[in-house]
Amino acid sequence: MKIMHPEERFERIERQLEFMAGIQAQLCASQQRQDSEIAQNARQISQLAEIVSNLVRVVDEQGNRVEAGFKRMEERQERTDEQMRRTDERLNTLIAAVERRNQDAH
């Protein structure tokens, strides 16, 4: 092992300290970038959560409208079925009357 003079030892320690200070500066810069990215990601996540919430609301509203539309359609179908039953009854009554009349005529 070589014996170092105090001045050499001081210069060596100074270079090591400069090297460590450079690494520390890089770590700080890297941490600042990561902190900035995390903050940006948090904002984007918040925006996406709001968008998803709005989409859920819109989908719920559309589902309610579709459900209401189906209910109205079922009600109309029930009215149509009732009208068809009445029409069938009247036709059957008319057919029976015509058949009686034809039988009476013969």
Residue frames as a rotation matrix with the C-alpha (Angstrom) as fourth column:
MET 1
0.588 0.809 0.000 0.00
0.809 -0.588 0.000 0.00
0.000 0.000 -1.000 0.00
LYS 2
-0.257 -0.656 0.709 1.33
0.652 -0.660 -0.374 3.37
0.714 0.366 0.597 -0.98
ILE 3
-0.233 0.100 -0.967 1.65
0.847 -0.468 -0.253 6.00
-0.478 -0.878 0.024 1.67
MET 4
0.231 0.429 0.873 -0.33
0.790 -0.607 0.089 9.07
0.568 0.669 -0.479 0.69
HIS 5
-0.890 -0.455 0.015 0.62
0.392 -0.784 -0.481 12.55
0.231 -0.423 0.876 1.55
PRO 6
-0.457 0.757 -0.466 -2.07
0.482 -0.230 -0.846 14.55
-0.747 -0.611 -0.260 3.31
GLU 7
-0.422 0.283 -0.862 -2.60
-0.633 -0.772 0.056 16.65
-0.649 0.569 0.505 0.19
GLU 8
-0.832 0.099 -0.545 -3.15
-0.389 0.596 0.702 13.53
0.395 0.797 -0.457 -1.97
ARG 9
-0.763 0.569 -0.306 -5.49
0.645 0.640 -0.419 12.09
-0.042 -0.517 -0.855 0.62
PHE 10
-0.405 0.600 -0.690 -7.43
0.042 -0.742 -0.670 15.37
-0.913 -0.300 0.275 0.71
GLU 11
-0.558 0.155 -0.815 -7.72
-0.806 -0.337 0.487 15.44
-0.199 0.929 0.313 -3.13
ARG 12
-0.888 0.233 -0.398 -8.88
0.060 0.914 0.400 11.82
0.457 0.331 -0.826 -3.18
ILE 13
-0.584 0.699 -0.414 -11.53
0.674 0.134 -0.726 12.50
-0.452 -0.703 -0.549 -0.52
GLU 14
-0.419 0.390 -0.820 -12.58
-0.360 -0.900 -0.244 15.65
-0.834 0.193 0.517 -2.38
ARG 15
-0.758 0.119 -0.642 -13.05
-0.612 0.210 0.762 13.68
0.225 0.971 -0.086 -5.67
GLN 16
-0.814 0.464 -0.350 -15.09
0.504 0.864 -0.025 11.03
0.290 -0.197 -0.937 -3.84
LEU 17
-0.455 0.657 -0.601 -17.24
0.413 -0.442 -0.796 13.72
-0.789 -0.611 -0.070 -2.25
GLU 18
-0.515 0.234 -0.825 -17.77
-0.701 -0.668 0.248 15.37
-0.493 0.706 0.508 -5.65
PHE 19
-0.862 0.186 -0.472 -18.67
-0.198 0.733 0.651 11.98
0.467 0.655 -0.595 -7.14
MET 20
-0.658 0.635 -0.405 -21.17
0.749 0.498 -0.436 11.30
-0.076 -0.590 -0.804 -4.32
ALA 21
-0.447 0.494 -0.745 -22.59
-0.040 -0.844 -0.535 14.82
-0.894 -0.210 0.397 -4.65
GLY 22
-0.710 0.147 -0.689 -23.11
-0.704 -0.157 0.692 14.18
-0.007 0.977 0.215 -8.40
ILE 23
-0.804 0.428 -0.413 -24.90
0.317 0.896 0.310 10.91
0.503 0.118 -0.856 -7.66
GLN 24
-0.560 0.599 -0.572 -27.01
0.621 -0.154 -0.769 12.65
-0.549 -0.786 -0.285 -5.01
ALA 25
-0.548 0.330 -0.769 -27.95
-0.503 -0.864 -0.012 15.37
-0.668 0.380 0.639 -7.52
GLN 26
-0.789 0.247 -0.563 -28.96
-0.430 0.433 0.793 12.71
0.439 0.867 -0.235 -10.07
LEU 27
-0.722 0.529 -0.446 -31.06
0.662 0.715 -0.225 10.93
0.200 -0.458 -0.866 -7.45
CYS 28
-0.514 0.529 -0.675 -32.76
0.233 -0.671 -0.704 14.19
-0.825 -0.519 0.222 -6.48
ALA 29
-0.619 0.259 -0.741 -33.50
-0.739 -0.510 0.440 15.02
-0.264 0.820 0.507 -10.13
SER 30
-0.810 0.309 -0.498 -34.81
-0.021 0.834 0.551 11.50
0.586 0.457 -0.669 -10.69
GLN 31
-0.655 0.574 -0.492 -37.00
0.716 0.264 -0.646 11.76
-0.241 -0.775 -0.584 -7.59
GLN 32
-0.529 0.448 -0.721 -38.39
-0.257 -0.894 -0.367 15.11
-0.809 -0.009 0.588 -8.77
ARG 33
-0.704 0.266 -0.659 -39.27
-0.664 0.085 0.743 13.60
0.254 0.960 0.116 -12.17
GLN 34
-0.759 0.420 -0.498 -40.95
0.422 0.899 0.116 10.65
0.497 -0.122 -0.859 -10.46
ASP 35
-0.611 0.543 -0.576 -42.86
0.473 -0.333 -0.816 12.96
-0.635 -0.771 -0.053 -8.12
SER 36
-0.574 0.370 -0.730 -44.01
-0.644 -0.755 0.125 14.99
-0.505 0.542 0.672 -11.12
GLU 37
-0.731 0.277 -0.624 -45.08
-0.371 0.607 0.703 11.84
0.573 0.745 -0.341 -12.98
ILE 38
-0.752 0.466 -0.467 -46.92
0.655 0.613 -0.442 10.55
0.080 -0.638 -0.766 -9.91
ALA 39
-0.548 0.552 -0.629 -48.78
0.020 -0.743 -0.669 13.86
-0.836 -0.380 0.396 -9.58
GLN 40
-0.580 0.315 -0.751 -49.67
-0.812 -0.292 0.505 13.78
-0.061 0.903 0.425 -13.29
ASN 41
-0.790 0.281 -0.544 -50.83
0.078 0.927 0.366 10.15
0.608 0.247 -0.755 -13.00
ALA 42
-0.712 0.543 -0.445 -52.95
0.575 0.087 -0.813 11.07
-0.403 -0.835 -0.374 -9.98
ARG 43
-0.487 0.535 -0.691 -54.61
-0.507 -0.817 -0.274 13.88
-0.711 0.217 0.669 -11.96
GLN 44
-0.625 0.226 -0.748 -55.25
-0.684 0.304 0.663 11.55
0.377 0.925 -0.035 -14.89
ILE 45
-0.835 0.331 -0.439 -56.68
0.442 0.880 -0.176 8.87
0.328 -0.341 -0.881 -12.60
SER 46
-0.605 0.625 -0.493 -58.97
0.235 -0.451 -0.861 11.46
-0.761 -0.637 0.126 -11.04
GLN 47
-0.457 0.418 -0.785 -60.12
-0.817 -0.547 0.184 12.59
-0.353 0.725 0.591 -14.49
LEU 48
-0.732 0.159 -0.662 -60.68
-0.311 0.787 0.533 8.99
0.605 0.596 -0.527 -15.59
ALA 49
-0.824 0.459 -0.334 -62.66
0.548 0.492 -0.676 8.27
-0.146 -0.740 -0.657 -12.42
GLU 50
-0.443 0.675 -0.589 -64.88
-0.267 -0.727 -0.633 11.26
-0.856 -0.123 0.502 -13.17
ILE 51
-0.511 0.217 -0.832 -65.32
-0.852 -0.001 0.524 10.13
0.113 0.976 0.185 -16.78
VAL 52
-0.849 0.185 -0.496 -66.20
0.148 0.983 0.112 6.58
0.508 0.022 -0.861 -15.66
SER 53
-0.707 0.615 -0.349 -68.66
0.380 -0.086 -0.921 8.00
-0.597 -0.784 -0.173 -13.13
ASN 54
-0.354 0.567 -0.744 -70.31
-0.698 -0.690 -0.193 10.06
-0.623 0.451 0.640 -15.87
LEU 55
-0.650 0.081 -0.756 -70.43
-0.603 0.551 0.577 7.03
0.463 0.831 -0.309 -18.17
VAL 56
-0.891 0.350 -0.289 -72.07
0.449 0.772 -0.450 4.94
0.066 -0.531 -0.845 -15.44
ARG 57
-0.494 0.732 -0.468 -74.67
-0.025 -0.550 -0.835 7.67
-0.869 -0.401 0.290 -14.96
VAL 58
-0.359 0.332 -0.872 -75.35
-0.909 -0.335 0.247 7.86
-0.210 0.882 0.422 -18.72
VAL 59
-0.810 0.038 -0.586 -75.59
-0.204 0.917 0.342 4.07
0.550 0.396 -0.735 -19.02
ASP 60
-0.800 0.553 -0.233 -78.00
0.469 0.334 -0.818 3.98
-0.374 -0.764 -0.526 -16.06
GLU 61
-0.341 0.683 -0.646 -80.13
-0.450 -0.722 -0.526 6.70
-0.825 0.112 0.554 -17.64
GLN 62
-0.476 0.127 -0.870 -80.15
-0.852 0.180 0.492 4.88
0.219 0.975 0.022 -20.98
GLY 63
-0.929 0.128 -0.347 -81.04
0.184 0.974 -0.132 1.62
0.321 -0.186 -0.929 -19.22
ASN 64
-0.607 0.741 -0.288 -83.94
0.239 -0.175 -0.955 3.35
-0.758 -0.648 -0.071 -17.48
ARG 65
-0.272 0.490 -0.828 -85.14
-0.811 -0.580 -0.077 4.80
-0.518 0.651 0.555 -20.78
VAL 66
-0.689 -0.019 -0.724 -84.92
-0.527 0.700 0.482 1.42
0.498 0.714 -0.492 -22.50
GLU 67
-0.907 0.361 -0.219 -86.76
0.418 0.697 -0.583 -0.23
-0.058 -0.620 -0.783 -19.61
ALA 68
-0.395 0.786 -0.475 -89.48
-0.147 -0.565 -0.812 2.44
-0.907 -0.251 0.339 -19.73
GLY 69
-0.389 0.199 -0.900 -89.72
-0.917 -0.180 0.356 1.97
-0.091 0.963 0.253 -23.51
PHE 70
-0.868 0.059 -0.493 -90.17
-0.059 0.974 0.220 -1.78
0.494 0.220 -0.841 -23.10
LYS 71
-0.747 0.630 -0.211 -92.84
0.393 0.164 -0.905 -1.20
-0.536 -0.759 -0.370 -20.46
ARG 72
-0.245 0.663 -0.707 -94.74
-0.618 -0.669 -0.413 1.17
-0.747 0.336 0.574 -22.77
MET 73
-0.558 -0.009 -0.830 -94.40
-0.765 0.395 0.510 -1.36
0.323 0.919 -0.227 -25.59
GLU 74
-0.941 0.231 -0.248 -95.77
0.299 0.910 -0.288 -4.15
0.159 -0.346 -0.925 -23.36
GLU 75
-0.499 0.795 -0.345 -98.70
0.098 -0.344 -0.934 -1.94
-0.861 -0.500 0.094 -22.34
ARG 76
-0.237 0.387 -0.891 -99.46
-0.899 -0.436 0.049 -1.15
-0.370 0.812 0.451 -25.99
GLN 77
-0.790 -0.093 -0.606 -99.18
-0.392 0.837 0.383 -4.83
0.471 0.540 -0.697 -26.85
GLU 78
-0.845 0.525 -0.103 -101.65
0.412 0.516 -0.751 -5.68
-0.341 -0.677 -0.652 -24.08
ARG 79
-0.222 0.784 -0.580 -104.11
-0.374 -0.618 -0.692 -3.08
-0.901 0.063 0.430 -25.42
THR 80
-0.378 0.023 -0.926 -103.65
-0.923 0.068 0.379 -4.43
0.072 0.997 -0.005 -28.95
ASP 81
-0.958 0.020 -0.286 -104.20
0.027 0.999 -0.021 -8.00
0.285 -0.027 -0.958 -27.73
GLU 82
-0.596 0.787 -0.161 -107.37
0.266 0.004 -0.964 -6.91
-0.758 -0.617 -0.212 -25.93
GLN 83
-0.114 0.533 -0.838 -108.63
-0.761 -0.590 -0.271 -5.15
-0.639 0.607 0.473 -29.06
MET 84
-0.651 -0.166 -0.741 -107.86
-0.667 0.591 0.454 -8.28
0.362 0.790 -0.495 -31.11
ARG 85
-0.935 0.352 -0.036 -109.81
0.319 0.796 -0.514 -10.44
-0.152 -0.493 -0.857 -28.62
ARG 86
-0.264 0.879 -0.397 -112.80
-0.089 -0.432 -0.898 -8.11
-0.960 -0.202 0.192 -28.86
THR 87
-0.219 0.137 -0.966 -112.54
-0.949 -0.260 0.178 -8.08
-0.227 0.956 0.187 -32.64
ASP 88
-0.908 -0.142 -0.393 -112.36
-0.246 0.943 0.226 -11.90
0.339 0.302 -0.891 -32.66
GLU 89
-0.721 0.693 -0.015 -115.42
0.357 0.352 -0.865 -12.07
-0.595 -0.629 -0.501 -30.39
ARG 90
-0.060 0.720 -0.692 -117.37
-0.498 -0.623 -0.604 -9.71
-0.865 0.308 0.396 -32.63
LEU 91
-0.459 -0.155 -0.875 -116.30
-0.877 0.233 0.419 -11.63
0.139 0.960 -0.243 -35.75
ASN 92
-0.989 0.097 -0.114 -117.33
0.114 0.981 -0.158 -14.92
0.096 -0.170 -0.981 -34.14
THR 93
-0.407 0.891 -0.200 -120.70
0.154 -0.149 -0.977 -13.38
-0.901 -0.428 -0.077 -33.18
LEU 94
-0.044 0.358 -0.933 -121.13
-0.840 -0.519 -0.159 -12.10
-0.541 0.776 0.323 -36.73
ILE 95
-0.748 -0.280 -0.601 -120.14
-0.587 0.702 0.403 -15.46
0.309 0.655 -0.690 -38.23
ALA 96
-0.888 0.455 0.065 -122.55
0.335 0.737 -0.587 -17.27
-0.315 -0.500 -0.807 -35.93
ALA 97
-0.143 0.874 -0.465 -125.36
-0.199 -0.486 -0.851 -14.88
-0.970 -0.029 0.243 -36.88
VAL 98
-0.197 0.019 -0.980 -124.66
-0.971 -0.145 0.192 -15.33
-0.139 0.989 0.047 -40.60
GLU 99
-0.933 -0.181 -0.311 -124.54
-0.236 0.960 0.149 -19.13
0.271 0.212 -0.939 -40.23
ARG 100
-0.630 0.776 0.033 -127.88
0.303 0.285 -0.910 -19.11
-0.715 -0.563 -0.414 -38.32
ARG 101
-0.004 0.635 -0.773 -129.40
-0.593 -0.624 -0.510 -16.94
-0.805 0.456 0.379 -40.98
ASN 102
-0.486 -0.232 -0.842 -128.13
-0.852 0.339 0.398 -19.26
0.193 0.912 -0.363 -43.72
GLN 103
-0.987 0.153 -0.039 -129.49
0.158 0.953 -0.257 -22.28
-0.002 -0.260 -0.966 -41.81
ASP 104
-0.345 0.912 -0.222 -132.83
0.118 -0.192 -0.974 -20.55
-0.931 -0.362 -0.041 -41.32
ALA 105
-0.092 0.275 -0.957 -132.91
-0.866 -0.497 -0.060 -19.67
-0.492 0.823 0.284 -45.00
HIS 106
-0.744 -0.240 -0.623 -132.48
-0.564 0.726 0.394 -23.31
0.358 0.644 -0.676 -46.06
